[in-house]
Amino acid sequence: MCEPASIVAGISAVVGAVGTIAQSQAANGQAAYQAQVARNNQIIAQRNAADALKRGDIEEDKVRQRTASIMGQQRARLAGQGSVLDEGSPLDIQMDTAGMGELDARTVRSNFQREAYAHEVQAMNHAAQAALYETKVKTSMLDTFLKSGGSILGSAGSGGKIQNGIGFGSTRAFG
């Protein structure tokens, strides 16, 4: 027959285990939520990277169009002055304008590629954070069940001993 103190110790161990499991489930719910937030942030960062590349393409085209417009204006002025456009200084002016325009276009492309890369790195960081939260959920549940099960088994294995030495498995009667 079990002693009341042994029963109380056993109930206490079970209640403690249940409390540990409940706390773990709450923490796991929070970690799962944080993992989903990180995944959502990853998606947003990936979309921002793609957007930066599209905007870069548009701006690069605009720079080339402005350069072509400037070159057209230069050719018109030079021709209006009676210059031969395909030799000497007039050709040098056009070549310099074309070179500077291309440099500007490539600079724009490079700047937007760097912006996109920063978003891609941010997306990778969010993915790593999500994986960390997901791992936390997996390991936390296992750890919780091991601890709570160990707590119950430890209480039963020690005979549920209390100060007076009476515990689980005792056949002594009250008295």
trRosetta pair geometry for C-beta under 8 A, 3 or more apart (Angstrom, degrees):
i j d omega theta_ij theta_ji phi_ij phi_ji
1 170 7.8 -43 80 97 57 70
1 171 6.4 86 27 -140 66 51
1 173 6.8 41 61 -95 134 66
2 6 4.8 -124 -172 83 94 126
2 7 5.4 106 129 -57 126 90
2 10 7.9 -29 -169 -2 147 141
2 168 6.3 -15 -124 -124 107 54
2 169 7.8 26 -100 -20 80 22
2 170 6.9 93 -130 51 43 82
3 6 4.5 95 58 3 83 104
3 7 7.1 -149 94 -6 44 84
3 166 4.2 29 7 150 171 125
3 167 7.0 -47 42 -69 120 10
3 170 5.4 2 -18 67 110 132
3 172 7.1 7 -67 73 115 90
3 174 7.5 131 -130 -79 85 72
4 7 5.5 -53 -147 36 36 113
4 8 6.2 38 154 -21 67 104
4 174 8.0 28 -1 -86 106 113
5 8 5.6 -51 -148 36 33 113
5 9 6.4 35 151 -20 64 104
5 160 7.6 153 119 137 74 106
5 162 4.4 -93 161 16 128 156
5 164 7.0 126 22 42 171 109
5 166 5.5 95 57 85 125 107
5 167 7.3 -71 103 -93 98 50
6 9 5.6 -52 -148 36 32 112
6 10 6.3 32 152 -18 64 106
6 159 7.6 -66 -122 157 115 65
6 160 4.2 95 -145 101 77 138
6 162 7.2 -128 -70 -12 54 111
6 166 6.2 -101 -41 134 102 82
6 167 4.6 124 -103 -163 105 37
6 168 4.8 158 -170 -60 123 50
6 169 7.9 -160 -151 19 153 51
6 170 6.3 -173 -44 21 149 112
7 10 5.7 -55 -149 38 31 111
7 11 6.2 30 154 -17 66 106
8 11 5.8 -53 -144 39 30 109
8 12 6.1 35 153 -23 64 108
8 162 7.9 40 70 -74 109 144
9 12 5.6 -54 -146 36 29 115
9 13 6.5 31 153 -21 63 104
9 155 5.9 -178 149 -168 97 115
9 160 4.0 144 87 -166 135 97
9 161 7.8 129 -124 49 174 22
9 162 6.0 -145 -56 -62 131 102
9 167 6.7 -36 48 -135 154 88
9 168 7.5 -114 78 -36 119 92
10 13 5.7 -53 -150 33 31 111
10 14 6.5 28 153 -15 65 105
10 155 6.2 153 -104 132 52 128
10 156 6.9 58 -112 -80 98 80
10 160 5.6 -37 -52 -106 83 140
10 168 6.4 96 -64 -75 118 116
11 14 5.7 -56 -149 38 33 109
11 15 6.1 32 154 -18 68 108
12 15 5.8 -53 -142 39 29 110
12 16 6.2 32 155 -20 63 107
12 155 7.7 180 78 -128 87 153
13 16 5.7 -54 -147 37 29 113
13 17 6.3 30 153 -20 63 105
13 151 5.6 -180 -161 140 91 90
13 152 5.0 131 143 -108 116 56
13 154 7.7 -169 -137 68 134 80
13 155 3.7 -100 -76 -6 155 163
13 156 7.6 -149 85 -33 165 74
13 160 7.8 -109 -14 -110 133 93
14 17 5.6 -54 -149 35 31 112
14 18 6.3 31 153 -18 66 105
14 152 6.2 58 -83 -108 61 112
15 18 5.7 -52 -146 37 32 111
15 19 6.3 34 152 -20 64 106
16 19 5.6 -55 -148 37 30 113
16 20 6.3 33 153 -21 64 105
16 148 7.6 -177 113 -131 74 81
16 151 5.9 -114 102 151 119 148
17 20 5.6 -52 -149 34 32 113
17 21 6.4 32 152 -18 65 104
17 148 3.5 105 -150 -167 88 99
17 149 7.2 93 -139 -58 133 32
17 151 5.3 -177 -76 72 94 123
17 152 5.3 -10 -49 -46 150 105
18 21 5.7 -53 -149 36 32 111
18 22 6.3 33 152 -20 65 105
18 148 7.6 116 -43 -153 27 136
19 22 5.6 -53 -145 36 32 111
19 23 6.3 31 155 -17 65 105
20 23 5.8 -54 -148 37 30 110
20 24 6.3 30 153 -19 63 109
20 144 5.8 173 143 -157 97 90
20 147 6.1 -126 169 101 152 114
20 148 4.7 -174 76 -79 130 105
20 151 7.3 132 -1 8 153 152
21 24 5.6 -57 -148 38 31 113
21 25 6.3 33 154 -22 66 104
21 144 5.8 120 -105 156 55 123
21 145 7.4 55 -102 -84 100 63
21 148 5.6 -1 -49 -54 92 166
22 25 5.7 -52 -147 34 31 111
22 26 6.5 31 153 -18 63 104
23 26 5.8 -55 -151 36 32 111
23 27 6.3 29 152 -15 66 107
23 144 7.9 -172 76 -126 82 128
24 27 5.7 -55 -145 40 32 109
24 28 6.0 33 154 -21 66 108
24 140 5.7 172 -157 153 98 100
24 141 6.4 130 155 -101 125 50
24 143 7.8 -174 -124 80 134 86
24 144 3.6 7 -86 -95 166 156
25 28 5.5 -53 -143 38 30 113
25 29 6.3 37 154 -24 63 102
26 29 5.7 -50 -150 31 31 113
26 30 6.6 29 151 -16 62 104
27 30 5.7 -54 -152 37 34 111
27 31 6.2 32 151 -18 67 106
27 140 6.2 -128 102 -179 118 153
28 31 5.5 -52 -142 39 34 110
28 32 6.1 37 155 -21 67 104
28 136 7.9 -174 -114 119 63 83
28 137 4.8 93 -148 -135 89 83
28 140 5.6 -172 -79 89 94 132
28 141 6.1 46 -89 -61 147 94
29 32 5.7 -52 -145 36 29 111
29 33 6.4 32 153 -20 62 105
30 33 5.6 -53 -150 35 32 113
30 34 6.3 30 152 -17 65 106
31 34 5.6 -53 -145 39 33 111
31 35 6.3 39 151 -24 64 103
31 133 4.7 177 -177 -168 82 87
31 134 7.7 166 146 -73 103 25
31 136 4.7 -131 -152 94 148 119
31 137 4.8 -174 100 -65 126 87
31 140 7.1 141 12 8 159 151
32 35 5.5 -49 -148 32 32 115
32 36 6.6 31 152 -18 63 103
32 133 7.2 162 -84 148 22 111
32 134 7.7 69 -110 -102 61 62
32 137 5.5 70 -65 -92 83 146
33 36 5.8 -56 -153 35 32 109
33 37 6.5 33 150 -19 65 104
34 37 5.5 -49 -146 35 35 114
34 38 6.3 37 153 -19 65 104
34 129 7.9 -96 150 151 98 102
34 133 4.8 -159 93 -121 101 149
35 38 5.7 -55 -151 36 31 112
35 39 6.5 33 150 -20 65 103
35 129 8.0 -172 -117 124 54 71
35 130 4.6 91 -159 -154 71 72
35 131 7.9 113 -137 -46 105 16
35 133 3.6 -158 -70 94 88 126
35 134 4.9 99 -128 -55 149 78
35 137 7.2 -58 -23 -19 144 129
36 39 5.5 -49 -147 35 36 113
36 40 6.4 38 152 -19 65 102
36 130 7.6 101 -58 -131 17 109
37 40 5.7 -53 -150 36 32 112
37 41 6.3 32 151 -18 65 106
38 41 5.5 -52 -146 38 33 113
38 42 6.4 43 149 -27 63 101
38 126 4.8 175 -175 -172 76 78
38 127 7.4 161 146 -80 104 18
38 129 4.3 -147 -136 96 144 105
38 130 3.7 -167 96 -65 121 84
38 133 6.4 159 12 8 140 135
39 42 5.4 -47 -151 29 34 118
39 43 6.7 35 150 -19 63 100
39 126 7.2 157 -84 147 18 106
39 127 7.5 64 -107 -106 60 59
39 130 4.8 90 -56 -115 76 154
40 43 5.7 -52 -154 33 34 112
40 44 6.5 34 149 -18 65 104
41 44 5.5 -51 -146 37 36 113
41 45 6.2 37 154 -20 67 105
41 122 7.9 -99 152 152 99 98
41 123 8.0 -172 125 -115 69 54
41 126 4.3 -154 96 -129 102 143
42 45 5.8 -56 -149 37 29 110
42 46 6.4 29 152 -19 64 106
42 123 4.8 85 -156 -157 67 73
42 124 7.9 99 -132 -55 101 16
42 126 3.8 -163 -69 98 77 122
42 127 4.9 88 -115 -59 142 75
42 130 6.6 -59 -25 -13 133 137
43 46 5.7 -54 -149 35 31 111
43 47 6.4 30 153 -17 64 105
43 123 7.8 110 -46 -132 14 107
44 47 5.7 -56 -150 38 32 111
44 48 6.3 34 151 -21 65 105
45 48 5.5 -51 -147 35 33 114
45 49 6.6 39 151 -23 63 100
45 119 4.9 177 -176 -176 76 78
45 120 7.3 155 144 -86 103 19
45 122 4.2 -149 -139 99 141 104
45 123 3.7 -168 96 -68 120 79
45 126 6.0 164 8 5 139 137
46 49 5.6 -49 -152 30 34 114
46 50 6.7 31 151 -15 64 102
46 119 7.2 156 -87 143 18 104
46 120 7.2 62 -108 -107 61 62
46 123 4.7 85 -57 -113 76 151
47 50 5.7 -53 -149 37 36 110
47 51 6.2 38 151 -21 66 107
48 51 5.5 -53 -145 38 33 115
48 52 6.3 39 154 -25 65 102
48 116 8.0 -180 121 -122 68 56
48 119 4.3 -152 96 -136 103 143
48 122 7.9 -10 65 67 133 135
49 52 5.8 -51 -150 30 30 112
49 53 6.8 28 152 -15 62 103
49 116 4.3 85 -160 -160 74 75
49 117 7.5 98 -133 -53 110 17
49 119 3.7 -164 -66 91 80 121
49 120 4.8 78 -107 -55 152 78
49 123 6.8 -64 -18 -17 132 133
50 53 5.9 -55 -155 35 34 110
50 54 6.5 33 150 -17 66 105
50 116 7.5 93 -56 -135 19 112
51 54 5.7 -55 -148 37 34 110
51 55 6.2 31 155 -16 68 106
52 55 5.8 -55 -144 40 30 109
52 56 6.2 37 152 -25 63 107
52 112 5.2 173 164 -170 84 82
52 113 7.9 153 128 -86 111 18
52 115 4.3 -155 -154 105 142 110
52 116 4.0 -166 84 -70 124 78
52 119 6.2 169 -2 3 136 139
53 56 5.4 -52 -147 33 31 117
53 57 6.6 36 153 -22 63 100
53 112 6.4 132 -103 143 34 111
53 113 7.1 53 -102 -96 82 59
53 116 4.9 47 -51 -86 86 150
54 57 5.7 -50 -153 30 33 112
54 58 6.6 31 151 -16 64 104
55 58 5.6 -54 -151 37 36 113
55 59 6.2 31 154 -15 69 107
55 112 6.1 -164 87 -132 85 132
56 59 5.9 -57 -143 41 30 106
56 60 6.0 34 157 -23 66 108
56 108 6.4 159 -155 144 75 82
56 109 5.6 94 169 -127 114 47
56 111 7.3 179 -117 78 108 73
56 112 2.5 -174 -85 92 119 160
56 113 6.5 99 -139 -42 171 62
56 115 7.6 176 -60 46 117 116
56 116 7.3 -70 -13 -29 139 120
57 60 5.7 -54 -146 35 27 113
57 61 6.5 28 155 -18 62 105
57 109 7.9 51 -84 -111 45 88
57 112 7.9 -129 -20 103 49 159
58 61 5.9 -57 -154 35 29 111
58 62 6.5 31 149 -21 64 105
59 62 5.4 -50 -148 33 36 115
59 63 6.5 39 153 -21 66 100
59 108 4.8 -144 119 180 110 133
59 112 6.8 155 44 -46 128 138
60 63 5.8 -51 -152 31 33 111
60 64 6.6 29 151 -15 64 105
60 105 4.9 78 -158 -165 79 85
60 106 7.9 62 -132 -73 111 27
60 108 5.0 179 -83 93 68 121
60 109 4.9 42 -88 -65 134 90
60 112 7.8 -101 -38 20 103 138
61 64 5.7 -57 -150 38 34 110
61 65 6.3 35 152 -21 67 105
62 65 5.6 -54 -147 36 32 112
62 66 6.4 33 154 -19 66 103
63 66 5.8 -53 -149 36 31 110
63 67 6.4 33 151 -20 64 106
63 101 6.6 161 153 -169 88 76
63 104 4.9 -157 -169 117 133 106
63 105 4.3 -179 93 -86 127 73
63 108 5.5 -177 -21 -5 146 148
64 67 5.6 -52 -147 36 33 114
64 68 6.4 35 153 -20 65 104
64 101 6.6 100 -117 158 47 111
64 102 7.8 44 -103 -94 88 56
64 105 5.2 43 -58 -94 85 141
65 68 5.7 -52 -147 36 32 111
65 69 6.4 35 151 -21 64 105
66 69 5.5 -54 -149 36 33 114
66 70 6.3 34 152 -20 66 104
66 101 7.3 -170 87 -133 80 110
67 70 5.7 -52 -148 35 32 111
67 71 6.3 31 153 -18 65 106
67 97 6.6 154 -162 155 86 87
67 98 6.7 101 166 -118 122 44
67 100 7.6 179 -121 88 116 74
67 101 2.7 79 -119 -142 143 146
67 102 7.4 110 -154 -41 174 52
67 104 7.2 169 -63 53 120 125
67 105 7.3 -68 -11 -40 141 113
68 71 5.7 -54 -147 38 31 111
68 72 6.4 36 152 -23 64 104
68 101 7.7 136 -35 180 51 162
69 72 5.6 -52 -150 32 31 113
69 73 6.6 30 152 -17 64 104
70 73 5.7 -55 -152 36 33 111
70 74 6.3 34 150 -20 66 105
70 97 5.8 -152 113 -168 115 129
70 101 7.2 -176 49 -76 127 127
71 74 5.5 -51 -146 36 34 113
71 75 6.3 36 154 -21 66 104
71 94 5.8 75 -145 -143 100 86
71 97 5.3 161 -84 111 85 136
71 98 6.4 46 -87 -68 138 82
71 101 7.6 -65 -38 -21 111 154
72 75 5.8 -53 -147 35 30 111
72 76 6.4 31 153 -20 64 105
73 76 5.7 -54 -149 35 32 112
73 77 6.4 29 155 -16 65 106
74 77 5.9 -58 -149 38 30 108
74 78 6.0 25 157 -15 67 111
74 93 6.0 -161 -176 130 137 118
74 94 6.1 173 105 -88 136 76
74 97 6.2 -160 -9 -26 159 164
75 78 5.8 -57 -142 42 28 108
75 79 6.0 27 158 -18 65 110
75 85 5.8 36 -140 -131 88 137
75 94 6.8 50 -71 -95 88 124
76 79 5.9 -57 -143 39 26 108
76 80 6.1 30 154 -23 62 109
77 80 5.5 -55 -147 35 29 114
77 81 6.6 23 154 -15 63 106
78 81 5.8 -59 -153 37 32 108
78 83 4.3 -66 177 56 87 130
78 85 5.8 114 107 -99 129 84
78 90 4.6 114 -165 -130 147 119
78 93 7.3 169 -72 65 139 142
79 82 7.6 54 -179 -71 35 16
79 83 6.7 -90 -81 55 29 77
79 85 6.2 -16 -72 -56 88 118
83 88 7.9 -126 -168 77 105 121
83 89 7.7 -82 -152 76 137 93
83 90 4.5 143 144 -59 134 141
84 87 5.4 -2 110 42 118 99
84 88 6.9 82 71 27 100 115
84 90 6.6 178 84 39 49 140
85 90 5.1 -105 -128 134 42 136
85 91 6.9 107 157 -70 47 71
85 94 7.2 57 -175 -31 89 147
86 90 7.7 -16 -9 94 19 111
86 91 5.8 49 -171 -83 25 115
87 90 7.2 42 67 55 41 97
87 91 5.4 7 -102 -18 6 133
88 91 6.0 113 55 19 38 99
88 92 7.0 -71 138 -5 38 102
89 92 5.3 -55 -143 37 36 115
89 93 6.2 41 158 -24 69 101
90 93 5.7 -49 -148 31 32 113
90 94 6.6 28 155 -14 63 105
91 94 5.8 -57 -150 39 33 109
91 95 6.1 31 153 -19 67 109
92 95 5.7 -56 -143 38 30 111
92 96 6.2 32 156 -20 65 106
93 96 5.9 -55 -148 35 27 110
93 97 6.4 26 153 -18 63 107
94 97 5.7 -54 -148 37 31 111
94 98 6.2 31 154 -19 65 107
95 98 5.7 -52 -145 38 31 111
95 99 6.2 32 154 -20 64 108
96 99 5.7 -56 -146 38 29 112
96 100 6.2 25 158 -15 65 108
97 100 6.0 -57 -144 40 28 106
97 101 6.1 30 156 -20 63 110
98 101 5.7 -56 -146 38 27 113
98 102 6.3 26 156 -18 63 106
99 102 5.9 -56 -148 36 28 108
99 103 6.4 30 152 -19 64 106
100 103 5.5 -51 -147 35 33 114
100 104 6.4 36 152 -20 65 103
101 104 5.6 -53 -150 35 31 112
101 105 6.4 32 151 -20 65 105
102 105 5.5 -51 -146 35 34 113
102 106 6.3 30 156 -15 66 105
103 106 5.9 -57 -146 40 29 107
103 107 6.2 34 152 -23 64 106
104 107 5.6 -54 -147 34 30 114
104 108 6.5 33 154 -20 64 102
105 108 5.8 -52 -153 33 31 112
105 109 6.5 32 149 -18 64 105
106 109 5.4 -49 -147 36 37 115
106 110 6.2 40 153 -21 67 105
107 110 5.6 -53 -146 37 31 112
107 111 6.3 33 154 -21 64 105
108 111 5.8 -55 -149 34 29 111
108 112 6.5 20 158 -10 64 108
109 112 6.2 -65 -152 42 28 104
109 113 6.2 28 153 -21 66 109
110 113 5.6 -55 -145 36 30 112
110 114 6.4 32 155 -20 64 103
111 114 5.8 -54 -152 34 30 110
111 115 6.6 31 150 -18 63 104
112 115 5.3 -47 -147 35 38 115
112 116 6.3 41 152 -20 66 102
113 116 5.5 -51 -147 37 33 113
113 117 6.3 38 151 -22 65 104
114 117 5.5 -50 -146 34 33 114
114 118 6.5 38 153 -22 64 100
115 118 5.8 -51 -153 31 32 113
115 119 6.8 29 150 -15 63 103
116 119 5.7 -56 -154 37 35 110
116 120 6.3 37 148 -22 68 105
117 120 5.4 -52 -146 35 35 114
117 121 6.4 37 153 -19 66 101
118 121 5.8 -50 -149 35 31 111
118 122 6.4 35 149 -20 62 105
119 122 5.4 -52 -149 37 34 116
119 123 6.4 40 150 -23 65 101
120 123 5.5 -48 -149 32 34 114
120 124 6.6 35 150 -18 64 101
121 124 5.6 -51 -151 35 34 112
121 125 6.4 37 149 -20 65 103
122 125 5.6 -52 -149 35 33 114
122 126 6.5 34 152 -18 65 103
123 126 5.7 -52 -149 36 33 111
123 127 6.4 35 151 -21 65 104
124 127 5.5 -51 -147 35 34 114
124 128 6.4 34 153 -19 65 104
125 128 5.7 -52 -148 36 32 111
125 129 6.3 34 152 -20 64 105
126 129 5.5 -53 -147 36 33 113
126 130 6.3 36 153 -21 65 104
127 130 5.7 -52 -148 35 31 112
127 131 6.4 32 152 -18 64 104
128 131 5.6 -53 -148 36 33 112
128 132 6.4 38 151 -23 64 104
129 132 5.5 -52 -151 32 33 115
129 133 6.6 32 152 -16 65 102
130 133 5.8 -54 -150 37 33 110
130 134 6.3 32 152 -18 66 107
131 134 5.6 -54 -144 39 33 112
131 135 6.2 35 155 -20 66 105
132 135 5.8 -53 -148 36 29 111
132 136 6.4 36 150 -24 62 104
133 136 5.4 -51 -151 31 33 117
133 137 6.7 37 150 -22 64 99
134 137 5.7 -47 -154 29 35 113
134 138 6.7 32 151 -15 64 104
135 138 5.7 -55 -149 38 36 110
135 139 6.1 20 160 -7 70 110
136 139 6.3 -61 -138 46 25 99
136 140 5.7 30 162 -27 64 116
137 140 5.9 -58 -140 35 21 113
137 141 6.7 20 164 -18 59 105
138 141 6.5 -61 -157 31 24 105
138 142 6.9 14 155 -8 61 110
139 142 5.9 -60 -150 41 36 109
139 143 5.9 37 155 -20 70 112
140 143 5.7 -57 -143 40 28 112
140 144 6.1 31 157 -23 65 107
141 144 5.7 -53 -146 34 28 113
141 145 6.5 23 159 -13 63 106
142 145 6.1 -59 -149 39 29 105
142 146 6.3 27 154 -17 64 109
143 146 5.8 -59 -148 39 29 111
143 147 6.1 25 157 -16 66 109
144 147 5.9 -58 -145 39 28 107
144 148 6.0 17 162 -11 67 110
145 148 6.0 -54 -134 43 29 103
145 149 5.8 27 164 -15 65 113
146 149 6.0 -58 -139 43 23 107
146 150 5.9 25 158 -20 61 113
147 150 5.7 -58 -144 39 26 112
147 151 6.3 31 154 -26 63 105
148 151 5.5 -48 -148 30 32 115
148 152 6.7 29 155 -14 63 102
149 152 5.9 -55 -151 38 33 107
149 153 6.1 25 155 -11 68 111
150 153 5.7 -57 -138 46 31 107
150 154 5.7 37 158 -26 66 109
151 154 5.7 -51 -141 34 24 113
151 155 6.5 25 156 -19 59 104
152 155 5.9 -56 -153 34 30 110
152 156 6.4 20 153 -10 65 108
153 156 5.7 -58 -144 44 34 106
153 157 5.5 34 156 -23 70 112
154 157 5.6 -53 -134 40 27 111
154 158 6.2 19 165 -14 63 108
155 158 6.3 -59 -145 38 24 101
155 160 5.5 41 167 -95 82 73
155 168 7.7 97 139 -16 75 134
156 159 7.8 39 175 -74 33 18
156 160 6.6 3 -105 -47 36 92
156 168 5.6 -35 -141 52 61 171
158 161 5.4 -91 142 12 97 100
158 167 7.0 -88 116 -179 71 164
159 167 3.7 98 137 92 83 136
159 168 5.2 -154 -162 53 44 78
159 169 5.6 -83 -131 40 87 114
159 170 7.3 84 -178 -44 109 89
160 167 3.7 163 75 -165 71 96
160 168 3.9 97 8 -18 117 91
160 169 8.0 148 24 12 101 81
161 165 6.2 -18 -150 -137 100 37
161 166 7.6 139 -133 69 56 23
161 167 4.2 -63 -74 -51 46 142
162 165 7.5 -78 66 -7 58 15
162 166 6.3 -21 43 62 99 71
162 167 6.3 157 -2 -81 73 85
166 170 5.0 -42 -157 -23 75 175
166 172 6.4 -103 -118 61 109 124
167 170 5.8 120 57 -27 43 114
